[in-house]
């Protein structure tokens, strides 16, 4: 809320050790943040599947940052970008 009121134009959550430590992305943090914060949120760390991307977007993230998964599989970004839409939670 403080960042929103202060005029921030984006918030980035980058958990840079999530993949190494085999943790998933921080869905609950994203959900809590987006309840009262109405600026774009980018989230990265622990993203290893299209389902992870889907879950982050439906938790409130506006953008997803991908690194380790793209290094491990050069087709990951291509496959993610082919999806026209991600499943609606409704």
Chimera marker file (.cmm) of the C-alpha trace (Angstrom):
<marker_set name="trace">
<marker id="1" x="0.000" y="0.000" z="0.000" r="1" g="1" b="0" radius="0.5"/>
<marker id="2" x="2.850" y="2.371" z="0.856" r="1" g="1" b="0" radius="0.5"/>
<marker id="3" x="4.471" y="1.883" z="-2.563" r="1" g="1" b="0" radius="0.5"/>
<marker id="4" x="1.133" y="2.443" z="-4.299" r="1" g="1" b="0" radius="0.5"/>
<marker id="5" x="0.479" y="5.635" z="-2.350" r="1" g="1" b="0" radius="0.5"/>
<marker id="6" x="4.054" y="6.737" z="-2.990" r="1" g="1" b="0" radius="0.5"/>
<marker id="7" x="3.584" y="6.565" z="-6.754" r="1" g="1" b="0" radius="0.5"/>
<marker id="8" x="5.575" y="3.430" z="-7.594" r="1" g="1" b="0" radius="0.5"/>
<marker id="9" x="4.907" y="2.341" z="-11.166" r="1" g="1" b="0" radius="0.5"/>
<marker id="10" x="5.783" y="-1.353" z="-10.707" r="1" g="1" b="0" radius="0.5"/>
<marker id="11" x="6.709" y="-3.873" z="-8.020" r="1" g="1" b="0" radius="0.5"/>
<marker id="12" x="8.975" y="-6.834" z="-8.759" r="1" g="1" b="0" radius="0.5"/>
<marker id="13" x="9.182" y="-9.910" z="-6.583" r="1" g="1" b="0" radius="0.5"/>
<marker id="14" x="12.208" y="-11.910" z="-7.696" r="1" g="1" b="0" radius="0.5"/>
<marker id="15" x="12.973" y="-14.906" z="-5.505" r="1" g="1" b="0" radius="0.5"/>
<marker id="16" x="16.379" y="-15.585" z="-7.011" r="1" g="1" b="0" radius="0.5"/>
<marker id="17" x="17.062" y="-18.801" z="-5.083" r="1" g="1" b="0" radius="0.5"/>
<marker id="18" x="13.618" y="-20.429" z="-5.475" r="1" g="1" b="0" radius="0.5"/>
<marker id="19" x="14.566" y="-22.743" z="-8.330" r="1" g="1" b="0" radius="0.5"/>
<marker id="20" x="17.875" y="-23.707" z="-6.729" r="1" g="1" b="0" radius="0.5"/>
<marker id="21" x="16.124" y="-24.432" z="-3.433" r="1" g="1" b="0" radius="0.5"/>
<marker id="22" x="13.248" y="-26.173" z="-5.280" r="1" g="1" b="0" radius="0.5"/>
<marker id="23" x="10.559" y="-23.786" z="-4.016" r="1" g="1" b="0" radius="0.5"/>
<marker id="24" x="7.533" y="-22.720" z="-5.995" r="1" g="1" b="0" radius="0.5"/>
<marker id="25" x="6.626" y="-19.125" z="-6.749" r="1" g="1" b="0" radius="0.5"/>
<marker id="26" x="5.203" y="-16.999" z="-3.942" r="1" g="1" b="0" radius="0.5"/>
<marker id="27" x="1.492" y="-17.147" z="-4.775" r="1" g="1" b="0" radius="0.5"/>
<marker id="28" x="0.244" y="-16.063" z="-1.347" r="1" g="1" b="0" radius="0.5"/>
<marker id="29" x="2.508" y="-12.995" z="-1.325" r="1" g="1" b="0" radius="0.5"/>
<marker id="30" x="1.163" y="-12.001" z="-4.741" r="1" g="1" b="0" radius="0.5"/>
<marker id="31" x="-2.459" y="-12.509" z="-3.641" r="1" g="1" b="0" radius="0.5"/>
<marker id="32" x="-1.996" y="-10.440" z="-0.474" r="1" g="1" b="0" radius="0.5"/>
<marker id="33" x="-0.165" y="-7.674" z="-2.310" r="1" g="1" b="0" radius="0.5"/>
<marker id="34" x="-2.704" y="-7.304" z="-5.095" r="1" g="1" b="0" radius="0.5"/>
<marker id="35" x="-5.668" y="-6.988" z="-2.732" r="1" g="1" b="0" radius="0.5"/>
<marker id="36" x="-4.823" y="-3.330" z="-2.002" r="1" g="1" b="0" radius="0.5"/>
<marker id="37" x="-2.099" y="-2.473" z="-4.462" r="1" g="1" b="0" radius="0.5"/>
<marker id="38" x="-3.163" y="-1.454" z="-7.947" r="1" g="1" b="0" radius="0.5"/>
<marker id="39" x="0.120" y="-1.169" z="-9.799" r="1" g="1" b="0" radius="0.5"/>
<marker id="40" x="1.694" y="-3.774" z="-12.092" r="1" g="1" b="0" radius="0.5"/>
<marker id="41" x="3.445" y="-6.660" z="-10.339" r="1" g="1" b="0" radius="0.5"/>
<marker id="42" x="6.152" y="-8.814" z="-11.884" r="1" g="1" b="0" radius="0.5"/>
<marker id="43" x="6.991" y="-12.113" z="-10.187" r="1" g="1" b="0" radius="0.5"/>
<marker id="44" x="9.902" y="-14.455" z="-10.781" r="1" g="1" b="0" radius="0.5"/>
<marker id="45" x="11.483" y="-17.392" z="-9.035" r="1" g="1" b="0" radius="0.5"/>
<marker id="46" x="10.283" y="-20.963" z="-8.894" r="1" g="1" b="0" radius="0.5"/>
<marker id="47" x="8.590" y="-20.774" z="-12.294" r="1" g="1" b="0" radius="0.5"/>
<marker id="48" x="9.164" y="-24.104" z="-14.000" r="1" g="1" b="0" radius="0.5"/>
<marker id="49" x="5.935" y="-24.917" z="-15.840" r="1" g="1" b="0" radius="0.5"/>
<marker id="50" x="3.082" y="-23.383" z="-17.789" r="1" g="1" b="0" radius="0.5"/>
<marker id="51" x="0.903" y="-24.162" z="-14.767" r="1" g="1" b="0" radius="0.5"/>
<marker id="52" x="3.193" y="-21.984" z="-12.610" r="1" g="1" b="0" radius="0.5"/>
<marker id="53" x="2.700" y="-19.104" z="-15.036" r="1" g="1" b="0" radius="0.5"/>
<marker id="54" x="-1.054" y="-19.661" z="-14.982" r="1" g="1" b="0" radius="0.5"/>
<marker id="55" x="-1.143" y="-19.736" z="-11.175" r="1" g="1" b="0" radius="0.5"/>
<marker id="56" x="0.875" y="-16.528" z="-10.870" r="1" g="1" b="0" radius="0.5"/>
<marker id="57" x="-1.277" y="-14.652" z="-13.359" r="1" g="1" b="0" radius="0.5"/>
<marker id="58" x="-4.435" y="-15.757" z="-11.598" r="1" g="1" b="0" radius="0.5"/>
<marker id="59" x="-2.976" y="-14.805" z="-8.228" r="1" g="1" b="0" radius="0.5"/>
<marker id="60" x="-2.658" y="-11.232" z="-9.469" r="1" g="1" b="0" radius="0.5"/>
<marker id="61" x="0.727" y="-10.984" z="-11.181" r="1" g="1" b="0" radius="0.5"/>
<marker id="62" x="0.729" y="-8.887" z="-14.336" r="1" g="1" b="0" radius="0.5"/>
<marker id="63" x="4.007" y="-10.255" z="-15.643" r="1" g="1" b="0" radius="0.5"/>
<marker id="64" x="6.082" y="-13.358" z="-14.991" r="1" g="1" b="0" radius="0.5"/>
<marker id="65" x="9.869" y="-13.378" z="-15.070" r="1" g="1" b="0" radius="0.5"/>
<marker id="66" x="11.445" y="-16.649" z="-16.208" r="1" g="1" b="0" radius="0.5"/>
<marker id="67" x="15.109" y="-17.551" z="-16.018" r="1" g="1" b="0" radius="0.5"/>
<marker id="68" x="16.162" y="-21.031" z="-14.826" r="1" g="1" b="0" radius="0.5"/>
<marker id="69" x="13.391" y="-22.845" z="-16.712" r="1" g="1" b="0" radius="0.5"/>
<marker id="70" x="14.430" y="-21.083" z="-19.927" r="1" g="1" b="0" radius="0.5"/>
<marker id="71" x="18.063" y="-22.015" z="-19.412" r="1" g="1" b="0" radius="0.5"/>
<marker id="72" x="17.183" y="-25.648" z="-18.737" r="1" g="1" b="0" radius="0.5"/>
<marker id="73" x="14.757" y="-25.870" z="-21.683" r="1" g="1" b="0" radius="0.5"/>
<marker id="74" x="15.331" y="-23.497" z="-24.587" r="1" g="1" b="0" radius="0.5"/>
<marker id="75" x="11.763" y="-24.125" z="-25.802" r="1" g="1" b="0" radius="0.5"/>
<marker id="76" x="10.068" y="-23.105" z="-22.539" r="1" g="1" b="0" radius="0.5"/>
<marker id="77" x="9.609" y="-19.439" z="-23.482" r="1" g="1" b="0" radius="0.5"/>
<marker id="78" x="8.416" y="-20.425" z="-26.942" r="1" g="1" b="0" radius="0.5"/>
<marker id="79" x="5.817" y="-22.809" z="-25.499" r="1" g="1" b="0" radius="0.5"/>
<marker id="80" x="4.662" y="-20.267" z="-22.920" r="1" g="1" b="0" radius="0.5"/>
<marker id="81" x="4.304" y="-17.560" z="-25.540" r="1" g="1" b="0" radius="0.5"/>
<marker id="82" x="2.256" y="-19.811" z="-27.848" r="1" g="1" b="0" radius="0.5"/>
<marker id="83" x="-0.612" y="-19.856" z="-25.390" r="1" g="1" b="0" radius="0.5"/>
<marker id="84" x="-3.152" y="-17.281" z="-26.414" r="1" g="1" b="0" radius="0.5"/>
<marker id="85" x="-4.730" y="-17.234" z="-22.967" r="1" g="1" b="0" radius="0.5"/>
<marker id="86" x="-4.256" y="-18.908" z="-19.647" r="1" g="1" b="0" radius="0.5"/>
<marker id="87" x="-7.127" y="-20.774" z="-17.984" r="1" g="1" b="0" radius="0.5"/>
<marker id="88" x="-9.571" y="-18.618" z="-16.097" r="1" g="1" b="0" radius="0.5"/>
<marker id="89" x="-9.910" y="-19.453" z="-12.395" r="1" g="1" b="0" radius="0.5"/>
<marker id="90" x="-13.712" y="-19.139" z="-12.746" r="1" g="1" b="0" radius="0.5"/>
<link id1="1" id2="2" r="1" g="1" b="0" radius="0.2"/>
<link id1="2" id2="3" r="1" g="1" b="0" radius="0.2"/>
<link id1="3" id2="4" r="1" g="1" b="0" radius="0.2"/>
<link id1="4" id2="5" r="1" g="1" b="0" radius="0.2"/>
<link id1="5" id2="6" r="1" g="1" b="0" radius="0.2"/>
<link id1="6" id2="7" r="1" g="1" b="0" radius="0.2"/>
<link id1="7" id2="8" r="1" g="1" b="0" radius="0.2"/>
<link id1="8" id2="9" r="1" g="1" b="0" radius="0.2"/>
<link id1="9" id2="10" r="1" g="1" b="0" radius="0.2"/>
<link id1="10" id2="11" r="1" g="1" b="0" radius="0.2"/>
<link id1="11" id2="12" r="1" g="1" b="0" radius="0.2"/>
<link id1="12" id2="13" r="1" g="1" b="0" radius="0.2"/>
<link id1="13" id2="14" r="1" g="1" b="0" radius="0.2"/>
<link id1="14" id2="15" r="1" g="1" b="0" radius="0.2"/>
<link id1="15" id2="16" r="1" g="1" b="0" radius="0.2"/>
<link id1="16" id2="17" r="1" g="1" b="0" radius="0.2"/>
<link id1="17" id2="18" r="1" g="1" b="0" radius="0.2"/>
<link id1="18" id2="19" r="1" g="1" b="0" radius="0.2"/>
<link id1="19" id2="20" r="1" g="1" b="0" radius="0.2"/>
<link id1="20" id2="21" r="1" g="1" b="0" radius="0.2"/>
<link id1="21" id2="22" r="1" g="1" b="0" radius="0.2"/>
<link id1="22" id2="23" r="1" g="1" b="0" radius="0.2"/>
<link id1="23" id2="24" r="1" g="1" b="0" radius="0.2"/>
<link id1="24" id2="25" r="1" g="1" b="0" radius="0.2"/>
<link id1="25" id2="26" r="1" g="1" b="0" radius="0.2"/>
<link id1="26" id2="27" r="1" g="1" b="0" radius="0.2"/>
<link id1="27" id2="28" r="1" g="1" b="0" radius="0.2"/>
<link id1="28" id2="29" r="1" g="1" b="0" radius="0.2"/>
<link id1="29" id2="30" r="1" g="1" b="0" radius="0.2"/>
<link id1="30" id2="31" r="1" g="1" b="0" radius="0.2"/>
<link id1="31" id2="32" r="1" g="1" b="0" radius="0.2"/>
<link id1="32" id2="33" r="1" g="1" b="0" radius="0.2"/>
<link id1="33" id2="34" r="1" g="1" b="0" radius="0.2"/>
<link id1="34" id2="35" r="1" g="1" b="0" radius="0.2"/>
<link id1="35" id2="36" r="1" g="1" b="0" radius="0.2"/>
<link id1="36" id2="37" r="1" g="1" b="0" radius="0.2"/>
<link id1="37" id2="38" r="1" g="1" b="0" radius="0.2"/>
<link id1="38" id2="39" r="1" g="1" b="0" radius="0.2"/>
<link id1="39" id2="40" r="1" g="1" b="0" radius="0.2"/>
<link id1="40" id2="41" r="1" g="1" b="0" radius="0.2"/>
<link id1="41" id2="42" r="1" g="1" b="0" radius="0.2"/>
<link id1="42" id2="43" r="1" g="1" b="0" radius="0.2"/>
<link id1="43" id2="44" r="1" g="1" b="0" radius="0.2"/>
<link id1="44" id2="45" r="1" g="1" b="0" radius="0.2"/>
<link id1="45" id2="46" r="1" g="1" b="0" radius="0.2"/>
<link id1="46" id2="47" r="1" g="1" b="0" radius="0.2"/>
<link id1="47" id2="48" r="1" g="1" b="0" radius="0.2"/>
<link id1="48" id2="49" r="1" g="1" b="0" radius="0.2"/>
<link id1="49" id2="50" r="1" g="1" b="0" radius="0.2"/>
<link id1="50" id2="51" r="1" g="1" b="0" radius="0.2"/>
<link id1="51" id2="52" r="1" g="1" b="0" radius="0.2"/>
<link id1="52" id2="53" r="1" g="1" b="0" radius="0.2"/>
<link id1="53" id2="54" r="1" g="1" b="0" radius="0.2"/>
<link id1="54" id2="55" r="1" g="1" b="0" radius="0.2"/>
<link id1="55" id2="56" r="1" g="1" b="0" radius="0.2"/>
<link id1="56" id2="57" r="1" g="1" b="0" radius="0.2"/>
<link id1="57" id2="58" r="1" g="1" b="0" radius="0.2"/>
<link id1="58" id2="59" r="1" g="1" b="0" radius="0.2"/>
<link id1="59" id2="60" r="1" g="1" b="0" radius="0.2"/>
<link id1="60" id2="61" r="1" g="1" b="0" radius="0.2"/>
<link id1="61" id2="62" r="1" g="1" b="0" radius="0.2"/>
<link id1="62" id2="63" r="1" g="1" b="0" radius="0.2"/>
<link id1="63" id2="64" r="1" g="1" b="0" radius="0.2"/>
<link id1="64" id2="65" r="1" g="1" b="0" radius="0.2"/>
<link id1="65" id2="66" r="1" g="1" b="0" radius="0.2"/>
<link id1="66" id2="67" r="1" g="1" b="0" radius="0.2"/>
<link id1="67" id2="68" r="1" g="1" b="0" radius="0.2"/>
<link id1="68" id2="69" r="1" g="1" b="0" radius="0.2"/>
<link id1="69" id2="70" r="1" g="1" b="0" radius="0.2"/>
<link id1="70" id2="71" r="1" g="1" b="0" radius="0.2"/>
<link id1="71" id2="72" r="1" g="1" b="0" radius="0.2"/>
<link id1="72" id2="73" r="1" g="1" b="0" radius="0.2"/>
<link id1="73" id2="74" r="1" g="1" b="0" radius="0.2"/>
<link id1="74" id2="75" r="1" g="1" b="0" radius="0.2"/>
<link id1="75" id2="76" r="1" g="1" b="0" radius="0.2"/>
<link id1="76" id2="77" r="1" g="1" b="0" radius="0.2"/>
<link id1="77" id2="78" r="1" g="1" b="0" radius="0.2"/>
<link id1="78" id2="79" r="1" g="1" b="0" radius="0.2"/>
<link id1="79" id2="80" r="1" g="1" b="0" radius="0.2"/>
<link id1="80" id2="81" r="1" g="1" b="0" radius="0.2"/>
<link id1="81" id2="82" r="1" g="1" b="0" radius="0.2"/>
<link id1="82" id2="83" r="1" g="1" b="0" radius="0.2"/>
<link id1="83" id2="84" r="1" g="1" b="0" radius="0.2"/>
<link id1="84" id2="85" r="1" g="1" b="0" radius="0.2"/>
<link id1="85" id2="86" r="1" g="1" b="0" radius="0.2"/>
<link id1="86" id2="87" r="1" g="1" b="0" radius="0.2"/>
<link id1="87" id2="88" r="1" g="1" b="0" radius="0.2"/>
<link id1="88" id2="89" r="1" g="1" b="0" radius="0.2"/>
<link id1="89" id2="90" r="1" g="1" b="0" radius="0.2"/>
</marker_set>
